[in-house]
Amino acid sequence: MKYLHTMVRVSDLDASLRFYCDYLGLYEVSRKDSEQGRFTLIFLAAPGDRERADREKTPCIELTYNWDPEEYQGGRNFGHLAFQVDNIYDTCEQLQAAGITINRPPRDGYMAFVRSPDNISIELLQAGEPLPAQEPWLSMANTGEW
């Protein structure tokens, strides 16, 4: 068995691509528009998987954008997507500067949570050992659900 991808439905393709690509740093692996099915599929991978993605199918996030508007419920009941980052503090600082709420700050120097434009919970985990605790993260309270 081999893990292939996780699919999430998105309601605003441009906002989702900004979040996942511009802010989280993922890159587009492939895209398919289906006129008959009236949807677009976009597969995204992490930068660390770039070389592997060029040679084989790497684990991806599949963004499914249905051209006809639908209201999607939930988000937390989905669980979450998880990404390892080189520096949890730098990543959270960049996301916060882009206007993204840090729902669970990295008080422990290891783990944080944010939400996508479609309310998908995203876990960020520090690569290697936790970083030493530091402000403003150490004193920052949780915001909303994560």
MODELLER restraints for C-alpha pairs under 7 A, 6 or more apart:
rsr = mdl.restraints
at = mdl.atoms
rsr.add(forms.Gaussian(group=physical.xy_distance, feature=features.Distance(at['CA:3:A'], at['CA:59:A']), mean=6.28, stdev=0.5))
rsr.add(forms.Gaussian(group=physical.xy_distance, feature=features.Distance(at['CA:4:A'], at['CA:58:A']), mean=6.66, stdev=0.5))
rsr.add(forms.Gaussian(group=physical.xy_distance, feature=features.Distance(at['CA:4:A'], at['CA:59:A']), mean=4.73, stdev=0.5))
rsr.add(forms.Gaussian(group=physical.xy_distance, feature=features.Distance(at['CA:4:A'], at['CA:60:A']), mean=6.49, stdev=0.5))
rsr.add(forms.Gaussian(group=physical.xy_distance, feature=features.Distance(at['CA:5:A'], at['CA:59:A']), mean=5.12, stdev=0.5))
rsr.add(forms.Gaussian(group=physical.xy_distance, feature=features.Distance(at['CA:5:A'], at['CA:60:A']), mean=4.54, stdev=0.5))
rsr.add(forms.Gaussian(group=physical.xy_distance, feature=features.Distance(at['CA:5:A'], at['CA:61:A']), mean=5.40, stdev=0.5))
rsr.add(forms.Gaussian(group=physical.xy_distance, feature=features.Distance(at['CA:5:A'], at['CA:62:A']), mean=6.40, stdev=0.5))
rsr.add(forms.Gaussian(group=physical.xy_distance, feature=features.Distance(at['CA:6:A'], at['CA:60:A']), mean=6.56, stdev=0.5))
rsr.add(forms.Gaussian(group=physical.xy_distance, feature=features.Distance(at['CA:6:A'], at['CA:61:A']), mean=4.99, stdev=0.5))
rsr.add(forms.Gaussian(group=physical.xy_distance, feature=features.Distance(at['CA:6:A'], at['CA:62:A']), mean=5.90, stdev=0.5))
rsr.add(forms.Gaussian(group=physical.xy_distance, feature=features.Distance(at['CA:7:A'], at['CA:61:A']), mean=5.86, stdev=0.5))
rsr.add(forms.Gaussian(group=physical.xy_distance, feature=features.Distance(at['CA:7:A'], at['CA:62:A']), mean=4.45, stdev=0.5))
rsr.add(forms.Gaussian(group=physical.xy_distance, feature=features.Distance(at['CA:7:A'], at['CA:63:A']), mean=5.93, stdev=0.5))
rsr.add(forms.Gaussian(group=physical.xy_distance, feature=features.Distance(at['CA:7:A'], at['CA:64:A']), mean=6.83, stdev=0.5))
rsr.add(forms.Gaussian(group=physical.xy_distance, feature=features.Distance(at['CA:8:A'], at['CA:62:A']), mean=6.29, stdev=0.5))
rsr.add(forms.Gaussian(group=physical.xy_distance, feature=features.Distance(at['CA:8:A'], at['CA:63:A']), mean=5.32, stdev=0.5))
rsr.add(forms.Gaussian(group=physical.xy_distance, feature=features.Distance(at['CA:8:A'], at['CA:64:A']), mean=6.12, stdev=0.5))
rsr.add(forms.Gaussian(group=physical.xy_distance, feature=features.Distance(at['CA:9:A'], at['CA:63:A']), mean=5.87, stdev=0.5))
rsr.add(forms.Gaussian(group=physical.xy_distance, feature=features.Distance(at['CA:9:A'], at['CA:64:A']), mean=4.68, stdev=0.5))
rsr.add(forms.Gaussian(group=physical.xy_distance, feature=features.Distance(at['CA:9:A'], at['CA:65:A']), mean=5.99, stdev=0.5))
rsr.add(forms.Gaussian(group=physical.xy_distance, feature=features.Distance(at['CA:10:A'], at['CA:16:A']), mean=6.82, stdev=0.5))
rsr.add(forms.Gaussian(group=physical.xy_distance, feature=features.Distance(at['CA:10:A'], at['CA:63:A']), mean=6.41, stdev=0.5))
rsr.add(forms.Gaussian(group=physical.xy_distance, feature=features.Distance(at['CA:10:A'], at['CA:64:A']), mean=6.04, stdev=0.5))
rsr.add(forms.Gaussian(group=physical.xy_distance, feature=features.Distance(at['CA:10:A'], at['CA:65:A']), mean=5.36, stdev=0.5))
rsr.add(forms.Gaussian(group=physical.xy_distance, feature=features.Distance(at['CA:10:A'], at['CA:118:A']), mean=6.01, stdev=0.5))
rsr.add(forms.Gaussian(group=physical.xy_distance, feature=features.Distance(at['CA:11:A'], at['CA:65:A']), mean=6.44, stdev=0.5))
rsr.add(forms.Gaussian(group=physical.xy_distance, feature=features.Distance(at['CA:11:A'], at['CA:118:A']), mean=6.78, stdev=0.5))
rsr.add(forms.Gaussian(group=physical.xy_distance, feature=features.Distance(at['CA:13:A'], at['CA:65:A']), mean=6.43, stdev=0.5))
rsr.add(forms.Gaussian(group=physical.xy_distance, feature=features.Distance(at['CA:15:A'], at['CA:117:A']), mean=6.62, stdev=0.5))
rsr.add(forms.Gaussian(group=physical.xy_distance, feature=features.Distance(at['CA:16:A'], at['CA:117:A']), mean=6.08, stdev=0.5))
rsr.add(forms.Gaussian(group=physical.xy_distance, feature=features.Distance(at['CA:19:A'], at['CA:116:A']), mean=6.61, stdev=0.5))
rsr.add(forms.Gaussian(group=physical.xy_distance, feature=features.Distance(at['CA:20:A'], at['CA:26:A']), mean=5.73, stdev=0.5))
rsr.add(forms.Gaussian(group=physical.xy_distance, feature=features.Distance(at['CA:21:A'], at['CA:27:A']), mean=5.59, stdev=0.5))
rsr.add(forms.Gaussian(group=physical.xy_distance, feature=features.Distance(at['CA:23:A'], at['CA:95:A']), mean=6.11, stdev=0.5))
rsr.add(forms.Gaussian(group=physical.xy_distance, feature=features.Distance(at['CA:26:A'], at['CA:44:A']), mean=6.05, stdev=0.5))
rsr.add(forms.Gaussian(group=physical.xy_distance, feature=features.Distance(at['CA:26:A'], at['CA:45:A']), mean=5.47, stdev=0.5))
rsr.add(forms.Gaussian(group=physical.xy_distance, feature=features.Distance(at['CA:26:A'], at['CA:46:A']), mean=4.72, stdev=0.5))
rsr.add(forms.Gaussian(group=physical.xy_distance, feature=features.Distance(at['CA:26:A'], at['CA:47:A']), mean=5.98, stdev=0.5))
rsr.add(forms.Gaussian(group=physical.xy_distance, feature=features.Distance(at['CA:27:A'], at['CA:44:A']), mean=5.36, stdev=0.5))
rsr.add(forms.Gaussian(group=physical.xy_distance, feature=features.Distance(at['CA:27:A'], at['CA:45:A']), mean=5.60, stdev=0.5))
rsr.add(forms.Gaussian(group=physical.xy_distance, feature=features.Distance(at['CA:27:A'], at['CA:46:A']), mean=6.50, stdev=0.5))
rsr.add(forms.Gaussian(group=physical.xy_distance, feature=features.Distance(at['CA:27:A'], at['CA:47:A']), mean=6.72, stdev=0.5))
rsr.add(forms.Gaussian(group=physical.xy_distance, feature=features.Distance(at['CA:28:A'], at['CA:42:A']), mean=6.91, stdev=0.5))
rsr.add(forms.Gaussian(group=physical.xy_distance, feature=features.Distance(at['CA:28:A'], at['CA:43:A']), mean=5.90, stdev=0.5))
rsr.add(forms.Gaussian(group=physical.xy_distance, feature=features.Distance(at['CA:28:A'], at['CA:44:A']), mean=4.55, stdev=0.5))
rsr.add(forms.Gaussian(group=physical.xy_distance, feature=features.Distance(at['CA:28:A'], at['CA:45:A']), mean=6.60, stdev=0.5))
rsr.add(forms.Gaussian(group=physical.xy_distance, feature=features.Distance(at['CA:29:A'], at['CA:43:A']), mean=5.40, stdev=0.5))
rsr.add(forms.Gaussian(group=physical.xy_distance, feature=features.Distance(at['CA:29:A'], at['CA:44:A']), mean=5.42, stdev=0.5))
rsr.add(forms.Gaussian(group=physical.xy_distance, feature=features.Distance(at['CA:29:A'], at['CA:45:A']), mean=6.47, stdev=0.5))
rsr.add(forms.Gaussian(group=physical.xy_distance, feature=features.Distance(at['CA:30:A'], at['CA:42:A']), mean=5.82, stdev=0.5))
rsr.add(forms.Gaussian(group=physical.xy_distance, feature=features.Distance(at['CA:30:A'], at['CA:43:A']), mean=5.28, stdev=0.5))
rsr.add(forms.Gaussian(group=physical.xy_distance, feature=features.Distance(at['CA:31:A'], at['CA:41:A']), mean=5.58, stdev=0.5))
rsr.add(forms.Gaussian(group=physical.xy_distance, feature=features.Distance(at['CA:31:A'], at['CA:42:A']), mean=4.41, stdev=0.5))
rsr.add(forms.Gaussian(group=physical.xy_distance, feature=features.Distance(at['CA:31:A'], at['CA:43:A']), mean=6.39, stdev=0.5))
rsr.add(forms.Gaussian(group=physical.xy_distance, feature=features.Distance(at['CA:32:A'], at['CA:40:A']), mean=5.63, stdev=0.5))
rsr.add(forms.Gaussian(group=physical.xy_distance, feature=features.Distance(at['CA:32:A'], at['CA:41:A']), mean=5.15, stdev=0.5))
rsr.add(forms.Gaussian(group=physical.xy_distance, feature=features.Distance(at['CA:32:A'], at['CA:42:A']), mean=6.56, stdev=0.5))
rsr.add(forms.Gaussian(group=physical.xy_distance, feature=features.Distance(at['CA:33:A'], at['CA:39:A']), mean=6.04, stdev=0.5))
rsr.add(forms.Gaussian(group=physical.xy_distance, feature=features.Distance(at['CA:33:A'], at['CA:40:A']), mean=4.39, stdev=0.5))
rsr.add(forms.Gaussian(group=physical.xy_distance, feature=features.Distance(at['CA:33:A'], at['CA:41:A']), mean=6.48, stdev=0.5))
rsr.add(forms.Gaussian(group=physical.xy_distance, feature=features.Distance(at['CA:34:A'], at['CA:40:A']), mean=6.17, stdev=0.5))
rsr.add(forms.Gaussian(group=physical.xy_distance, feature=features.Distance(at['CA:38:A'], at['CA:66:A']), mean=6.20, stdev=0.5))
rsr.add(forms.Gaussian(group=physical.xy_distance, feature=features.Distance(at['CA:38:A'], at['CA:67:A']), mean=5.42, stdev=0.5))
rsr.add(forms.Gaussian(group=physical.xy_distance, feature=features.Distance(at['CA:39:A'], at['CA:64:A']), mean=6.98, stdev=0.5))
rsr.add(forms.Gaussian(group=physical.xy_distance, feature=features.Distance(at['CA:39:A'], at['CA:65:A']), mean=5.52, stdev=0.5))
rsr.add(forms.Gaussian(group=physical.xy_distance, feature=features.Distance(at['CA:39:A'], at['CA:66:A']), mean=4.34, stdev=0.5))
rsr.add(forms.Gaussian(group=physical.xy_distance, feature=features.Distance(at['CA:39:A'], at['CA:67:A']), mean=5.33, stdev=0.5))
rsr.add(forms.Gaussian(group=physical.xy_distance, feature=features.Distance(at['CA:40:A'], at['CA:64:A']), mean=5.93, stdev=0.5))
rsr.add(forms.Gaussian(group=physical.xy_distance, feature=features.Distance(at['CA:40:A'], at['CA:65:A']), mean=5.12, stdev=0.5))
rsr.add(forms.Gaussian(group=physical.xy_distance, feature=features.Distance(at['CA:40:A'], at['CA:66:A']), mean=6.52, stdev=0.5))
rsr.add(forms.Gaussian(group=physical.xy_distance, feature=features.Distance(at['CA:41:A'], at['CA:62:A']), mean=6.49, stdev=0.5))
rsr.add(forms.Gaussian(group=physical.xy_distance, feature=features.Distance(at['CA:41:A'], at['CA:63:A']), mean=5.72, stdev=0.5))
rsr.add(forms.Gaussian(group=physical.xy_distance, feature=features.Distance(at['CA:41:A'], at['CA:64:A']), mean=4.82, stdev=0.5))
rsr.add(forms.Gaussian(group=physical.xy_distance, feature=features.Distance(at['CA:41:A'], at['CA:65:A']), mean=6.46, stdev=0.5))
rsr.add(forms.Gaussian(group=physical.xy_distance, feature=features.Distance(at['CA:42:A'], at['CA:62:A']), mean=5.60, stdev=0.5))
rsr.add(forms.Gaussian(group=physical.xy_distance, feature=features.Distance(at['CA:42:A'], at['CA:63:A']), mean=5.12, stdev=0.5))
rsr.add(forms.Gaussian(group=physical.xy_distance, feature=features.Distance(at['CA:42:A'], at['CA:64:A']), mean=6.69, stdev=0.5))
rsr.add(forms.Gaussian(group=physical.xy_distance, feature=features.Distance(at['CA:43:A'], at['CA:60:A']), mean=6.00, stdev=0.5))
rsr.add(forms.Gaussian(group=physical.xy_distance, feature=features.Distance(at['CA:43:A'], at['CA:61:A']), mean=5.62, stdev=0.5))
rsr.add(forms.Gaussian(group=physical.xy_distance, feature=features.Distance(at['CA:43:A'], at['CA:62:A']), mean=4.49, stdev=0.5))
rsr.add(forms.Gaussian(group=physical.xy_distance, feature=features.Distance(at['CA:43:A'], at['CA:63:A']), mean=6.31, stdev=0.5))
rsr.add(forms.Gaussian(group=physical.xy_distance, feature=features.Distance(at['CA:44:A'], at['CA:60:A']), mean=5.35, stdev=0.5))
rsr.add(forms.Gaussian(group=physical.xy_distance, feature=features.Distance(at['CA:44:A'], at['CA:61:A']), mean=5.17, stdev=0.5))
rsr.add(forms.Gaussian(group=physical.xy_distance, feature=features.Distance(at['CA:44:A'], at['CA:62:A']), mean=6.42, stdev=0.5))
rsr.add(forms.Gaussian(group=physical.xy_distance, feature=features.Distance(at['CA:45:A'], at['CA:59:A']), mean=6.85, stdev=0.5))
rsr.add(forms.Gaussian(group=physical.xy_distance, feature=features.Distance(at['CA:45:A'], at['CA:60:A']), mean=4.87, stdev=0.5))
rsr.add(forms.Gaussian(group=physical.xy_distance, feature=features.Distance(at['CA:45:A'], at['CA:61:A']), mean=6.59, stdev=0.5))
rsr.add(forms.Gaussian(group=physical.xy_distance, feature=features.Distance(at['CA:49:A'], at['CA:58:A']), mean=6.77, stdev=0.5))
rsr.add(forms.Gaussian(group=physical.xy_distance, feature=features.Distance(at['CA:52:A'], at['CA:58:A']), mean=6.37, stdev=0.5))
rsr.add(forms.Gaussian(group=physical.xy_distance, feature=features.Distance(at['CA:75:A'], at['CA:119:A']), mean=5.27, stdev=0.5))
rsr.add(forms.Gaussian(group=physical.xy_distance, feature=features.Distance(at['CA:75:A'], at['CA:120:A']), mean=4.79, stdev=0.5))
rsr.add(forms.Gaussian(group=physical.xy_distance, feature=features.Distance(at['CA:75:A'], at['CA:121:A']), mean=6.65, stdev=0.5))
rsr.add(forms.Gaussian(group=physical.xy_distance, feature=features.Distance(at['CA:76:A'], at['CA:120:A']), mean=6.69, stdev=0.5))
rsr.add(forms.Gaussian(group=physical.xy_distance, feature=features.Distance(at['CA:76:A'], at['CA:121:A']), mean=6.29, stdev=0.5))
rsr.add(forms.Gaussian(group=physical.xy_distance, feature=features.Distance(at['CA:79:A'], at['CA:121:A']), mean=6.77, stdev=0.5))
rsr.add(forms.Gaussian(group=physical.xy_distance, feature=features.Distance(at['CA:80:A'], at['CA:120:A']), mean=6.55, stdev=0.5))
rsr.add(forms.Gaussian(group=physical.xy_distance, feature=features.Distance(at['CA:80:A'], at['CA:121:A']), mean=4.66, stdev=0.5))
rsr.add(forms.Gaussian(group=physical.xy_distance, feature=features.Distance(at['CA:80:A'], at['CA:122:A']), mean=5.34, stdev=0.5))
rsr.add(forms.Gaussian(group=physical.xy_distance, feature=features.Distance(at['CA:80:A'], at['CA:123:A']), mean=6.52, stdev=0.5))
rsr.add(forms.Gaussian(group=physical.xy_distance, feature=features.Distance(at['CA:81:A'], at['CA:121:A']), mean=6.50, stdev=0.5))
rsr.add(forms.Gaussian(group=physical.xy_distance, feature=features.Distance(at['CA:81:A'], at['CA:122:A']), mean=4.88, stdev=0.5))
rsr.add(forms.Gaussian(group=physical.xy_distance, feature=features.Distance(at['CA:81:A'], at['CA:123:A']), mean=6.00, stdev=0.5))
rsr.add(forms.Gaussian(group=physical.xy_distance, feature=features.Distance(at['CA:82:A'], at['CA:122:A']), mean=5.78, stdev=0.5))
rsr.add(forms.Gaussian(group=physical.xy_distance, feature=features.Distance(at['CA:82:A'], at['CA:123:A']), mean=4.49, stdev=0.5))
rsr.add(forms.Gaussian(group=physical.xy_distance, feature=features.Distance(at['CA:82:A'], at['CA:124:A']), mean=5.84, stdev=0.5))
rsr.add(forms.Gaussian(group=physical.xy_distance, feature=features.Distance(at['CA:83:A'], at['CA:123:A']), mean=6.29, stdev=0.5))
rsr.add(forms.Gaussian(group=physical.xy_distance, feature=features.Distance(at['CA:83:A'], at['CA:124:A']), mean=5.10, stdev=0.5))
rsr.add(forms.Gaussian(group=physical.xy_distance, feature=features.Distance(at['CA:83:A'], at['CA:125:A']), mean=6.16, stdev=0.5))
rsr.add(forms.Gaussian(group=physical.xy_distance, feature=features.Distance(at['CA:84:A'], at['CA:124:A']), mean=5.87, stdev=0.5))
rsr.add(forms.Gaussian(group=physical.xy_distance, feature=features.Distance(at['CA:84:A'], at['CA:125:A']), mean=4.71, stdev=0.5))
rsr.add(forms.Gaussian(group=physical.xy_distance, feature=features.Distance(at['CA:84:A'], at['CA:126:A']), mean=5.76, stdev=0.5))
rsr.add(forms.Gaussian(group=physical.xy_distance, feature=features.Distance(at['CA:84:A'], at['CA:127:A']), mean=5.66, stdev=0.5))
rsr.add(forms.Gaussian(group=physical.xy_distance, feature=features.Distance(at['CA:85:A'], at['CA:124:A']), mean=6.60, stdev=0.5))
rsr.add(forms.Gaussian(group=physical.xy_distance, feature=features.Distance(at['CA:85:A'], at['CA:125:A']), mean=6.00, stdev=0.5))
rsr.add(forms.Gaussian(group=physical.xy_distance, feature=features.Distance(at['CA:85:A'], at['CA:126:A']), mean=5.25, stdev=0.5))
rsr.add(forms.Gaussian(group=physical.xy_distance, feature=features.Distance(at['CA:85:A'], at['CA:127:A']), mean=5.66, stdev=0.5))
rsr.add(forms.Gaussian(group=physical.xy_distance, feature=features.Distance(at['CA:86:A'], at['CA:126:A']), mean=6.19, stdev=0.5))
rsr.add(forms.Gaussian(group=physical.xy_distance, feature=features.Distance(at['CA:86:A'], at['CA:127:A']), mean=5.47, stdev=0.5))
rsr.add(forms.Gaussian(group=physical.xy_distance, feature=features.Distance(at['CA:87:A'], at['CA:126:A']), mean=6.11, stdev=0.5))
rsr.add(forms.Gaussian(group=physical.xy_distance, feature=features.Distance(at['CA:88:A'], at['CA:109:A']), mean=6.78, stdev=0.5))
rsr.add(forms.Gaussian(group=physical.xy_distance, feature=features.Distance(at['CA:88:A'], at['CA:110:A']), mean=6.67, stdev=0.5))
rsr.add(forms.Gaussian(group=physical.xy_distance, feature=features.Distance(at['CA:88:A'], at['CA:125:A']), mean=6.83, stdev=0.5))
rsr.add(forms.Gaussian(group=physical.xy_distance, feature=features.Distance(at['CA:88:A'], at['CA:126:A']), mean=5.30, stdev=0.5))
rsr.add(forms.Gaussian(group=physical.xy_distance, feature=features.Distance(at['CA:92:A'], at['CA:102:A']), mean=6.96, stdev=0.5))
rsr.add(forms.Gaussian(group=physical.xy_distance, feature=features.Distance(at['CA:96:A'], at['CA:102:A']), mean=6.70, stdev=0.5))
rsr.add(forms.Gaussian(group=physical.xy_distance, feature=features.Distance(at['CA:101:A'], at['CA:114:A']), mean=6.33, stdev=0.5))
rsr.add(forms.Gaussian(group=physical.xy_distance, feature=features.Distance(at['CA:102:A'], at['CA:113:A']), mean=6.23, stdev=0.5))
rsr.add(forms.Gaussian(group=physical.xy_distance, feature=features.Distance(at['CA:102:A'], at['CA:114:A']), mean=5.09, stdev=0.5))
rsr.add(forms.Gaussian(group=physical.xy_distance, feature=features.Distance(at['CA:103:A'], at['CA:113:A']), mean=5.51, stdev=0.5))
rsr.add(forms.Gaussian(group=physical.xy_distance, feature=features.Distance(at['CA:103:A'], at['CA:114:A']), mean=5.25, stdev=0.5))
rsr.add(forms.Gaussian(group=physical.xy_distance, feature=features.Distance(at['CA:103:A'], at['CA:142:A']), mean=5.35, stdev=0.5))
rsr.add(forms.Gaussian(group=physical.xy_distance, feature=features.Distance(at['CA:103:A'], at['CA:143:A']), mean=4.54, stdev=0.5))
rsr.add(forms.Gaussian(group=physical.xy_distance, feature=features.Distance(at['CA:103:A'], at['CA:144:A']), mean=6.03, stdev=0.5))
rsr.add(forms.Gaussian(group=physical.xy_distance, feature=features.Distance(at['CA:103:A'], at['CA:145:A']), mean=6.59, stdev=0.5))
rsr.add(forms.Gaussian(group=physical.xy_distance, feature=features.Distance(at['CA:103:A'], at['CA:146:A']), mean=5.66, stdev=0.5))
rsr.add(forms.Gaussian(group=physical.xy_distance, feature=features.Distance(at['CA:104:A'], at['CA:112:A']), mean=5.11, stdev=0.5))
rsr.add(forms.Gaussian(group=physical.xy_distance, feature=features.Distance(at['CA:104:A'], at['CA:113:A']), mean=4.85, stdev=0.5))
rsr.add(forms.Gaussian(group=physical.xy_distance, feature=features.Distance(at['CA:104:A'], at['CA:114:A']), mean=6.96, stdev=0.5))
rsr.add(forms.Gaussian(group=physical.xy_distance, feature=features.Distance(at['CA:104:A'], at['CA:142:A']), mean=4.82, stdev=0.5))
rsr.add(forms.Gaussian(group=physical.xy_distance, feature=features.Distance(at['CA:104:A'], at['CA:143:A']), mean=6.63, stdev=0.5))
rsr.add(forms.Gaussian(group=physical.xy_distance, feature=features.Distance(at['CA:104:A'], at['CA:146:A']), mean=6.37, stdev=0.5))
rsr.add(forms.Gaussian(group=physical.xy_distance, feature=features.Distance(at['CA:105:A'], at['CA:112:A']), mean=5.03, stdev=0.5))
rsr.add(forms.Gaussian(group=physical.xy_distance, feature=features.Distance(at['CA:105:A'], at['CA:113:A']), mean=6.82, stdev=0.5))
rsr.add(forms.Gaussian(group=physical.xy_distance, feature=features.Distance(at['CA:105:A'], at['CA:137:A']), mean=5.79, stdev=0.5))
rsr.add(forms.Gaussian(group=physical.xy_distance, feature=features.Distance(at['CA:105:A'], at['CA:140:A']), mean=6.42, stdev=0.5))
rsr.add(forms.Gaussian(group=physical.xy_distance, feature=features.Distance(at['CA:105:A'], at['CA:142:A']), mean=6.50, stdev=0.5))
rsr.add(forms.Gaussian(group=physical.xy_distance, feature=features.Distance(at['CA:106:A'], at['CA:112:A']), mean=4.66, stdev=0.5))
rsr.add(forms.Gaussian(group=physical.xy_distance, feature=features.Distance(at['CA:106:A'], at['CA:137:A']), mean=5.91, stdev=0.5))
rsr.add(forms.Gaussian(group=physical.xy_distance, feature=features.Distance(at['CA:107:A'], at['CA:133:A']), mean=6.27, stdev=0.5))
rsr.add(forms.Gaussian(group=physical.xy_distance, feature=features.Distance(at['CA:107:A'], at['CA:137:A']), mean=5.12, stdev=0.5))
rsr.add(forms.Gaussian(group=physical.xy_distance, feature=features.Distance(at['CA:107:A'], at['CA:138:A']), mean=4.30, stdev=0.5))
rsr.add(forms.Gaussian(group=physical.xy_distance, feature=features.Distance(at['CA:108:A'], at['CA:130:A']), mean=6.96, stdev=0.5))
rsr.add(forms.Gaussian(group=physical.xy_distance, feature=features.Distance(at['CA:108:A'], at['CA:133:A']), mean=5.83, stdev=0.5))
rsr.add(forms.Gaussian(group=physical.xy_distance, feature=features.Distance(at['CA:109:A'], at['CA:130:A']), mean=4.89, stdev=0.5))
rsr.add(forms.Gaussian(group=physical.xy_distance, feature=features.Distance(at['CA:109:A'], at['CA:131:A']), mean=4.50, stdev=0.5))
rsr.add(forms.Gaussian(group=physical.xy_distance, feature=features.Distance(at['CA:109:A'], at['CA:132:A']), mean=5.89, stdev=0.5))
rsr.add(forms.Gaussian(group=physical.xy_distance, feature=features.Distance(at['CA:109:A'], at['CA:133:A']), mean=5.36, stdev=0.5))
rsr.add(forms.Gaussian(group=physical.xy_distance, feature=features.Distance(at['CA:110:A'], at['CA:125:A']), mean=5.56, stdev=0.5))
rsr.add(forms.Gaussian(group=physical.xy_distance, feature=features.Distance(at['CA:110:A'], at['CA:126:A']), mean=4.75, stdev=0.5))
rsr.add(forms.Gaussian(group=physical.xy_distance, feature=features.Distance(at['CA:110:A'], at['CA:130:A']), mean=4.59, stdev=0.5))
rsr.add(forms.Gaussian(group=physical.xy_distance, feature=features.Distance(at['CA:110:A'], at['CA:131:A']), mean=6.49, stdev=0.5))
rsr.add(forms.Gaussian(group=physical.xy_distance, feature=features.Distance(at['CA:111:A'], at['CA:124:A']), mean=5.66, stdev=0.5))
rsr.add(forms.Gaussian(group=physical.xy_distance, feature=features.Distance(at['CA:111:A'], at['CA:125:A']), mean=4.73, stdev=0.5))
rsr.add(forms.Gaussian(group=physical.xy_distance, feature=features.Distance(at['CA:111:A'], at['CA:126:A']), mean=6.42, stdev=0.5))
rsr.add(forms.Gaussian(group=physical.xy_distance, feature=features.Distance(at['CA:112:A'], at['CA:123:A']), mean=5.85, stdev=0.5))
rsr.add(forms.Gaussian(group=physical.xy_distance, feature=features.Distance(at['CA:112:A'], at['CA:124:A']), mean=5.14, stdev=0.5))
rsr.add(forms.Gaussian(group=physical.xy_distance, feature=features.Distance(at['CA:112:A'], at['CA:125:A']), mean=6.73, stdev=0.5))
rsr.add(forms.Gaussian(group=physical.xy_distance, feature=features.Distance(at['CA:113:A'], at['CA:121:A']), mean=6.77, stdev=0.5))
rsr.add(forms.Gaussian(group=physical.xy_distance, feature=features.Distance(at['CA:113:A'], at['CA:122:A']), mean=5.48, stdev=0.5))
rsr.add(forms.Gaussian(group=physical.xy_distance, feature=features.Distance(at['CA:113:A'], at['CA:123:A']), mean=4.58, stdev=0.5))
rsr.add(forms.Gaussian(group=physical.xy_distance, feature=features.Distance(at['CA:113:A'], at['CA:124:A']), mean=6.03, stdev=0.5))
rsr.add(forms.Gaussian(group=physical.xy_distance, feature=features.Distance(at['CA:113:A'], at['CA:146:A']), mean=5.85, stdev=0.5))
rsr.add(forms.Gaussian(group=physical.xy_distance, feature=features.Distance(at['CA:114:A'], at['CA:121:A']), mean=6.07, stdev=0.5))
rsr.add(forms.Gaussian(group=physical.xy_distance, feature=features.Distance(at['CA:114:A'], at['CA:122:A']), mean=5.27, stdev=0.5))
rsr.add(forms.Gaussian(group=physical.xy_distance, feature=features.Distance(at['CA:114:A'], at['CA:123:A']), mean=6.74, stdev=0.5))
rsr.add(forms.Gaussian(group=physical.xy_distance, feature=features.Distance(at['CA:114:A'], at['CA:146:A']), mean=6.72, stdev=0.5))
rsr.add(forms.Gaussian(group=physical.xy_distance, feature=features.Distance(at['CA:115:A'], at['CA:121:A']), mean=4.70, stdev=0.5))
rsr.add(forms.Gaussian(group=physical.xy_distance, feature=features.Distance(at['CA:115:A'], at['CA:122:A']), mean=5.66, stdev=0.5))
rsr.add(forms.Gaussian(group=physical.xy_distance, feature=features.Distance(at['CA:121:A'], at['CA:146:A']), mean=5.99, stdev=0.5))
